[in-house]
Amino acid sequence: MDKELLNKVLTGFLLIVLIVSIMGVVYIIKNPKQSEYFSEFYILGKSGMAYDYPTELYSGETGYLTIGIVNHEGRNVTYYGETWIIKSDSSNISEIDIKNAVILDSYIATLEPKPLIVEGDWEAQFEKNYSFSIDESGNYQMWFFLFKDNVSNDNISKKLQNAKNNTILSLKLNIDVSNWT
C-alpha cells in the first residue's frame, strides 16, 4: 500500500473518531444522566414563597398554604399525601398525645418523572392550595406526610415515629393559636 494513501486513510479515520468523540461529549453535556432519584416535597406560605407560613393565628382565623410535589424518581409515582393537626404543648414527638391528632386532608397525585434541571427556571409539577382554621387556642403541630406508591395504614403514632426516623417524607409546621382579644 502506498504510504501517502495510508496517511490519508489514517487521517480520515482519526478525523471521524474526533468528530464522533466531540458529538458524544456534546450529547453527554446536553443530556446528563440523573444519578440520584428523589421526590421534592414542600410547603409554601401565602405569598407562594418558602416563608410567611401561618405560624401565629387567632382562633377561627384561616391560614393559607401551598403543598407541592415534584417527581425526580425516574419513573411514574403515585403519591399519597395526608395532613394532620395535633394539639400539643411539647415539640418532642414522643411526648405528643396522639388522642389530640386529627386528619385534616388526604390527596392522591400520580406524576410522571421530571428531569432534574440544574440551570434555568425551576418549575412546579403538582401544587395544592390549602386553607385551614383552628377554633381552639393552644400550640399545634401541623404534619404533612407523603407516601410513594401506596398509602400507609399505620396509625399516627407510627407515622410520627417514621417521620422522626426519616423513613417517610414529612414536613411539620408549628402553629400558635390565640384567642381574639
Salt bridges, closest charged atoms under 4 A:
GLU4 OE2 - LYS8 NZ 3.93
GLU40 OE2 - HIS72 NE2 2.63
GLU73 OE2 - LYS148 NZ 3.00
GLU82 OE1 - LYS159 NZ 2.53
ASP105 OD2 - LYS128 NZ 3.36
GLU123 OE1 - LYS114 NZ 3.68
GLU136 OE2 - LYS87 NZ 2.52
ASP149 OD2 - ARG75 NH2 2.76
